[in-house]
């Protein structure tokens, strides 16, 4: 099974990279861009046959390693 984890900063947490991207886009002629946020995507294969069990396992991975749940949220896709 393929697992995809999308990790992003929680609302209200300062996103320095997002601000840098926003400023760069303004400098390149796109002044209408606002509130840019930068996240990351983690993809991997997982030996599993049950999608719900796989999602639960990936959730545990997120809680222990893949996301800093104090300042980050995440979304899991299993296919």
MODELLER restraints for C-alpha pairs under 7 A, 6 or more apart:
rsr = mdl.restraints
at = mdl.atoms
rsr.add(forms.Gaussian(group=physical.xy_distance, feature=features.Distance(at['CA:1:A'], at['CA:45:A']), mean=5.54, stdev=0.5))
rsr.add(forms.Gaussian(group=physical.xy_distance, feature=features.Distance(at['CA:1:A'], at['CA:46:A']), mean=5.08, stdev=0.5))
rsr.add(forms.Gaussian(group=physical.xy_distance, feature=features.Distance(at['CA:1:A'], at['CA:47:A']), mean=6.17, stdev=0.5))
rsr.add(forms.Gaussian(group=physical.xy_distance, feature=features.Distance(at['CA:1:A'], at['CA:48:A']), mean=6.02, stdev=0.5))
rsr.add(forms.Gaussian(group=physical.xy_distance, feature=features.Distance(at['CA:1:A'], at['CA:78:A']), mean=6.85, stdev=0.5))
rsr.add(forms.Gaussian(group=physical.xy_distance, feature=features.Distance(at['CA:1:A'], at['CA:79:A']), mean=5.85, stdev=0.5))
rsr.add(forms.Gaussian(group=physical.xy_distance, feature=features.Distance(at['CA:2:A'], at['CA:44:A']), mean=5.87, stdev=0.5))
rsr.add(forms.Gaussian(group=physical.xy_distance, feature=features.Distance(at['CA:2:A'], at['CA:45:A']), mean=4.47, stdev=0.5))
rsr.add(forms.Gaussian(group=physical.xy_distance, feature=features.Distance(at['CA:2:A'], at['CA:46:A']), mean=6.08, stdev=0.5))
rsr.add(forms.Gaussian(group=physical.xy_distance, feature=features.Distance(at['CA:2:A'], at['CA:78:A']), mean=5.82, stdev=0.5))
rsr.add(forms.Gaussian(group=physical.xy_distance, feature=features.Distance(at['CA:2:A'], at['CA:79:A']), mean=5.37, stdev=0.5))
rsr.add(forms.Gaussian(group=physical.xy_distance, feature=features.Distance(at['CA:3:A'], at['CA:43:A']), mean=5.69, stdev=0.5))
rsr.add(forms.Gaussian(group=physical.xy_distance, feature=features.Distance(at['CA:3:A'], at['CA:44:A']), mean=5.44, stdev=0.5))
rsr.add(forms.Gaussian(group=physical.xy_distance, feature=features.Distance(at['CA:3:A'], at['CA:45:A']), mean=6.00, stdev=0.5))
rsr.add(forms.Gaussian(group=physical.xy_distance, feature=features.Distance(at['CA:3:A'], at['CA:46:A']), mean=6.79, stdev=0.5))
rsr.add(forms.Gaussian(group=physical.xy_distance, feature=features.Distance(at['CA:3:A'], at['CA:77:A']), mean=5.79, stdev=0.5))
rsr.add(forms.Gaussian(group=physical.xy_distance, feature=features.Distance(at['CA:3:A'], at['CA:78:A']), mean=4.55, stdev=0.5))
rsr.add(forms.Gaussian(group=physical.xy_distance, feature=features.Distance(at['CA:3:A'], at['CA:79:A']), mean=6.55, stdev=0.5))
rsr.add(forms.Gaussian(group=physical.xy_distance, feature=features.Distance(at['CA:4:A'], at['CA:41:A']), mean=6.89, stdev=0.5))
rsr.add(forms.Gaussian(group=physical.xy_distance, feature=features.Distance(at['CA:4:A'], at['CA:42:A']), mean=5.72, stdev=0.5))
rsr.add(forms.Gaussian(group=physical.xy_distance, feature=features.Distance(at['CA:4:A'], at['CA:43:A']), mean=4.46, stdev=0.5))
rsr.add(forms.Gaussian(group=physical.xy_distance, feature=features.Distance(at['CA:4:A'], at['CA:44:A']), mean=6.67, stdev=0.5))
rsr.add(forms.Gaussian(group=physical.xy_distance, feature=features.Distance(at['CA:4:A'], at['CA:76:A']), mean=5.86, stdev=0.5))
rsr.add(forms.Gaussian(group=physical.xy_distance, feature=features.Distance(at['CA:4:A'], at['CA:77:A']), mean=5.07, stdev=0.5))
rsr.add(forms.Gaussian(group=physical.xy_distance, feature=features.Distance(at['CA:4:A'], at['CA:78:A']), mean=6.38, stdev=0.5))
rsr.add(forms.Gaussian(group=physical.xy_distance, feature=features.Distance(at['CA:5:A'], at['CA:41:A']), mean=5.68, stdev=0.5))
rsr.add(forms.Gaussian(group=physical.xy_distance, feature=features.Distance(at['CA:5:A'], at['CA:42:A']), mean=5.09, stdev=0.5))
rsr.add(forms.Gaussian(group=physical.xy_distance, feature=features.Distance(at['CA:5:A'], at['CA:43:A']), mean=6.39, stdev=0.5))
rsr.add(forms.Gaussian(group=physical.xy_distance, feature=features.Distance(at['CA:5:A'], at['CA:74:A']), mean=6.63, stdev=0.5))
rsr.add(forms.Gaussian(group=physical.xy_distance, feature=features.Distance(at['CA:5:A'], at['CA:75:A']), mean=5.69, stdev=0.5))
rsr.add(forms.Gaussian(group=physical.xy_distance, feature=features.Distance(at['CA:5:A'], at['CA:76:A']), mean=4.68, stdev=0.5))
rsr.add(forms.Gaussian(group=physical.xy_distance, feature=features.Distance(at['CA:5:A'], at['CA:77:A']), mean=6.41, stdev=0.5))
rsr.add(forms.Gaussian(group=physical.xy_distance, feature=features.Distance(at['CA:6:A'], at['CA:40:A']), mean=5.98, stdev=0.5))
rsr.add(forms.Gaussian(group=physical.xy_distance, feature=features.Distance(at['CA:6:A'], at['CA:41:A']), mean=4.67, stdev=0.5))
rsr.add(forms.Gaussian(group=physical.xy_distance, feature=features.Distance(at['CA:6:A'], at['CA:42:A']), mean=6.57, stdev=0.5))
rsr.add(forms.Gaussian(group=physical.xy_distance, feature=features.Distance(at['CA:6:A'], at['CA:74:A']), mean=5.35, stdev=0.5))
rsr.add(forms.Gaussian(group=physical.xy_distance, feature=features.Distance(at['CA:6:A'], at['CA:75:A']), mean=5.09, stdev=0.5))
rsr.add(forms.Gaussian(group=physical.xy_distance, feature=features.Distance(at['CA:6:A'], at['CA:76:A']), mean=6.50, stdev=0.5))
rsr.add(forms.Gaussian(group=physical.xy_distance, feature=features.Distance(at['CA:7:A'], at['CA:39:A']), mean=5.64, stdev=0.5))
rsr.add(forms.Gaussian(group=physical.xy_distance, feature=features.Distance(at['CA:7:A'], at['CA:40:A']), mean=5.36, stdev=0.5))
rsr.add(forms.Gaussian(group=physical.xy_distance, feature=features.Distance(at['CA:7:A'], at['CA:41:A']), mean=6.33, stdev=0.5))
rsr.add(forms.Gaussian(group=physical.xy_distance, feature=features.Distance(at['CA:7:A'], at['CA:67:A']), mean=6.52, stdev=0.5))
rsr.add(forms.Gaussian(group=physical.xy_distance, feature=features.Distance(at['CA:7:A'], at['CA:72:A']), mean=6.60, stdev=0.5))
rsr.add(forms.Gaussian(group=physical.xy_distance, feature=features.Distance(at['CA:7:A'], at['CA:73:A']), mean=5.86, stdev=0.5))
rsr.add(forms.Gaussian(group=physical.xy_distance, feature=features.Distance(at['CA:7:A'], at['CA:74:A']), mean=4.35, stdev=0.5))
rsr.add(forms.Gaussian(group=physical.xy_distance, feature=features.Distance(at['CA:7:A'], at['CA:75:A']), mean=6.67, stdev=0.5))
rsr.add(forms.Gaussian(group=physical.xy_distance, feature=features.Distance(at['CA:8:A'], at['CA:38:A']), mean=6.91, stdev=0.5))
rsr.add(forms.Gaussian(group=physical.xy_distance, feature=features.Distance(at['CA:8:A'], at['CA:39:A']), mean=4.44, stdev=0.5))
rsr.add(forms.Gaussian(group=physical.xy_distance, feature=features.Distance(at['CA:8:A'], at['CA:40:A']), mean=6.64, stdev=0.5))
rsr.add(forms.Gaussian(group=physical.xy_distance, feature=features.Distance(at['CA:8:A'], at['CA:72:A']), mean=5.47, stdev=0.5))
rsr.add(forms.Gaussian(group=physical.xy_distance, feature=features.Distance(at['CA:8:A'], at['CA:73:A']), mean=5.52, stdev=0.5))
rsr.add(forms.Gaussian(group=physical.xy_distance, feature=features.Distance(at['CA:8:A'], at['CA:74:A']), mean=6.21, stdev=0.5))
rsr.add(forms.Gaussian(group=physical.xy_distance, feature=features.Distance(at['CA:9:A'], at['CA:39:A']), mean=6.93, stdev=0.5))
rsr.add(forms.Gaussian(group=physical.xy_distance, feature=features.Distance(at['CA:9:A'], at['CA:71:A']), mean=5.85, stdev=0.5))
rsr.add(forms.Gaussian(group=physical.xy_distance, feature=features.Distance(at['CA:9:A'], at['CA:72:A']), mean=4.27, stdev=0.5))
rsr.add(forms.Gaussian(group=physical.xy_distance, feature=features.Distance(at['CA:9:A'], at['CA:73:A']), mean=6.06, stdev=0.5))
rsr.add(forms.Gaussian(group=physical.xy_distance, feature=features.Distance(at['CA:10:A'], at['CA:71:A']), mean=5.63, stdev=0.5))
rsr.add(forms.Gaussian(group=physical.xy_distance, feature=features.Distance(at['CA:10:A'], at['CA:72:A']), mean=5.02, stdev=0.5))
rsr.add(forms.Gaussian(group=physical.xy_distance, feature=features.Distance(at['CA:10:A'], at['CA:73:A']), mean=5.69, stdev=0.5))
rsr.add(forms.Gaussian(group=physical.xy_distance, feature=features.Distance(at['CA:13:A'], at['CA:71:A']), mean=6.72, stdev=0.5))
rsr.add(forms.Gaussian(group=physical.xy_distance, feature=features.Distance(at['CA:15:A'], at['CA:37:A']), mean=6.32, stdev=0.5))
rsr.add(forms.Gaussian(group=physical.xy_distance, feature=features.Distance(at['CA:17:A'], at['CA:38:A']), mean=6.19, stdev=0.5))
rsr.add(forms.Gaussian(group=physical.xy_distance, feature=features.Distance(at['CA:18:A'], at['CA:36:A']), mean=4.85, stdev=0.5))
rsr.add(forms.Gaussian(group=physical.xy_distance, feature=features.Distance(at['CA:18:A'], at['CA:37:A']), mean=4.27, stdev=0.5))
rsr.add(forms.Gaussian(group=physical.xy_distance, feature=features.Distance(at['CA:18:A'], at['CA:38:A']), mean=4.96, stdev=0.5))
rsr.add(forms.Gaussian(group=physical.xy_distance, feature=features.Distance(at['CA:19:A'], at['CA:36:A']), mean=6.31, stdev=0.5))
rsr.add(forms.Gaussian(group=physical.xy_distance, feature=features.Distance(at['CA:21:A'], at['CA:36:A']), mean=6.86, stdev=0.5))
rsr.add(forms.Gaussian(group=physical.xy_distance, feature=features.Distance(at['CA:22:A'], at['CA:33:A']), mean=6.45, stdev=0.5))
rsr.add(forms.Gaussian(group=physical.xy_distance, feature=features.Distance(at['CA:22:A'], at['CA:34:A']), mean=6.76, stdev=0.5))
rsr.add(forms.Gaussian(group=physical.xy_distance, feature=features.Distance(at['CA:22:A'], at['CA:36:A']), mean=5.55, stdev=0.5))
rsr.add(forms.Gaussian(group=physical.xy_distance, feature=features.Distance(at['CA:48:A'], at['CA:54:A']), mean=6.04, stdev=0.5))
rsr.add(forms.Gaussian(group=physical.xy_distance, feature=features.Distance(at['CA:51:A'], at['CA:78:A']), mean=6.51, stdev=0.5))
rsr.add(forms.Gaussian(group=physical.xy_distance, feature=features.Distance(at['CA:55:A'], at['CA:78:A']), mean=6.40, stdev=0.5))
rsr.add(forms.Gaussian(group=physical.xy_distance, feature=features.Distance(at['CA:63:A'], at['CA:69:A']), mean=6.71, stdev=0.5))
